[in-house]
Amino acid sequence: MSFDLQAFQSRLGHRFQTPQLLQQALTHRSFSADHNERLEFLGDAVLSLTVSALLYERLPDMPEGDLSRVRANLVKQDALATLATQLALAPGLHLGEGERRSGGDKRPSILADALEAVVGAVYLDGGFAAAEALVRRLYAKVPLNAEMSQRAKDPKTELQEWLQGRKMKLPAYRVVATLGEAHQQTFDVACHIEENGATERGQGASRRAAEQAAAAAMLQRLR
């Protein structure tokens, strides 16, 4: 499928003075040594600062801890992958043949990383104001309200608070198995609570994701 770079720039709301930056932002390491990981690093910082400013402006009464949780929820992998999908970014990705055959253009981690790289590319091409404007456009339709604080708590945080509220020890997480090929692994993690001897398992594409899945399973059991 051909990818219209001009149309994509229109969706971004930014016309690149240096189009090579956009091409690099869309290039995965499996395709070329001139890939997007450094741009991703830069875009992550711009994204975090701009979302922090948005939350500071829109939620003036929310305390720092809750703001941090909401921000983490807004910039997490799945949230960024959803924004990338809304931009129809996937067809423009440059992926190695093996990565493309394995569904890399649909993988949330690759989509999220590419979106961060695009933000970094816009920063280099047009400065912070251009990159900030892009991030604000990306989140323009995302509702930001006080109720987000509770929804933003991830399962591990919720489980920790549930246990602490009952004077119980924090759970222990252990990797039980690692499945699949090196480029597409699945982690199997156990979550154990010492006081009641309960153990639940969870799986995910990263250790963190598997721990969250295990914590969610434990919360469901405890409740």
N, C-alpha and C positions, 0 to 999 in steps of 0.2 A: 504494500500500500504506500502510495506516495504521501509525503508530508509537506504541507504548505507552511513554510516558515513565516511567510508574510502574514498569513491568517493567525498563526500562533502568536506572533508579536502583537497583533491587534487584540487578541484575547488577553494577553498580558497587560496591554496598555502602555507598552514601551517599545520604541523602535530603536534597535541596536545600531550604534555608530560603528561598532566593531563586531560584525556578525560571527566572527570566529569564536568569540566568547560564548555565544549561545550554542554553537555547535559543540564546543567542549563541555558545556554544562549538560548536554544531552548524551554524552559519551561515557559508557560504562567501562570499567577497567578490563573487562573481557574482550573489548573491541580494539582498544588502542592504549599505548603507553601515555598518550596525551588525554587522560581521562578526567573525570569531574570531581575527584575526591578533595582536592585543595579548594575548589570553588564551593563544595559542600561545606567544608569547614568554615569558610568565610560567611556563607549564607546562613548557617546555623546561628552565628552570633548576631547578625542583623535581624533575623527572625525573632530571636529571643528578646532582644532589646525593644523591637517595635511592638510585639505582643505585650510585653511588660508595660510599655507606655499606654497602650490601648486599655489594658485592665486598670491601670492607675487612674486614667481619666474617667472610665465608664463605671467603675465600682469604688467610689470614694470612701465608702464605709467598711470595706472588707479588710480584715487584718492581713499582715504579711504572710503568715503561714497558709491561709486560704488562697491568697493571690498566687502563691507559688504552686499550689496544687492545681488551680485552674489553668495556669500557664502550662504546666507539664502536660495537662490533658489536651490543650489546644495545639501543642507542638509535637505530640507523640507521633510515632510512625503511622499509625492507622489514620489519624486526623490529616496528616500531610498527604498520605496516599489518596485520601478522598478528594482533597483539593486538587491534586495532580490529575485525578480522573476527571474532575469537573472542567479542567483546562484542556482535556483531551491531549495530554502530554505523551502518553504511551507510544503512539505511532511514530513519534519523532526520536525515540531512543535508539542510540547506536549500541547494539549488543553483539557479542561474539556469537557465532552460529550455535554453539552448544548451549549458551545461556538463553538464546531465543527459543531453541527447541524445547527447553525445559520450562518455558513459561515465564521467563524473566521480565517480560514487558507487563506482566500482571502482578508481579511480586511486590507487596507493599513496601518492603525495604528499599528496593530499587527505585520505585516511584517517589518515595519520600526523599531519598537522597538526591534524586535528580531535581526535585522541586527546590530543595535547599540550594543546590548548585546554581539553578536559574536565578534565585534571589542574589547569590554571590556574584553572578555574572552581571546582573543589572547594577549592582553596587559598583563594580569596577567600570562599567560602561557609562553610567550616568551619575554616580555619586550616591551618597546616603539618602538624599531627598527622594531620588527616583526609586531606590530600593524600598524605602519606607512606604512610599505611595503604593507600590506593588503589594506589599504585605497587607496594608490597610484595605486594598481592594479585595484581596483574597479572603479576608475575614469579614467583609462588609455584610454578608448575609448570615454570619454565625451569631446567634443570639448570645449576648453577654449580660448576665444578670446574677443576682446574689445567690440564686438557687444552684448555680453551677458549682459552688464550693463543695456541697455534699456529693453531687454527681461526679465531681472530679477525683474523689478519693479512689485510689486503685485498691484492688482486693487485699494486697499485702498490708497497706496502711489501715484499711478497715479491720482486718484480722488483728493487727497489732493493738489497735485501740480497743477492740472488743476484749482482748485478753488482759490488757493493762487495767481496764475498768473493773475487772474481776480479780485483780492482784495475782494474775497467773503469769508464768514465764513466757517469754517470746518464743515463737515456733522455730524449729530447726528445719532447714531446707537441705536436701541432699540429691545430687544427680544420680539417678538409678541407672540410666542408660543413655547412650547417644546413638541415634539411628540415622541411616541414610548416608549419601555421599558427602564428601567434605564441603562441596559448594551448596548443598541443600540439606543440612542436617536438621533433625528433630530431637529435641532434648526431652527426656522423661525425668521429672523431678518429684520427689516425695516431700510432703510437708508433715512434720510430726510435732505433736503437743505432748510434753512430758507428763503433765499432771493427770490427764485422762487416758494417755496411751493411744490417742487417735492419730491415724495416719491417712492422708489422702494424696492422690497422685494427680499430676497435670502435665500436659505436653505443649511444646511451643517451638517456634523456629529459632529461639534464642533461650539461653538459660533464664534470663529475666522473664520472658513471656511464659515459660513453663512454670516458674515460681508463682507468677500471678494466677495462672490457671489452677495450680494446686491450692493456693490460698482461697480462691473463689470456691473450689470444691469443699474446702474445710469450713468456710463460712456457711455454706448451704447446709452442711451436716450439723454444725453447732446450733443453727437457728431452727 
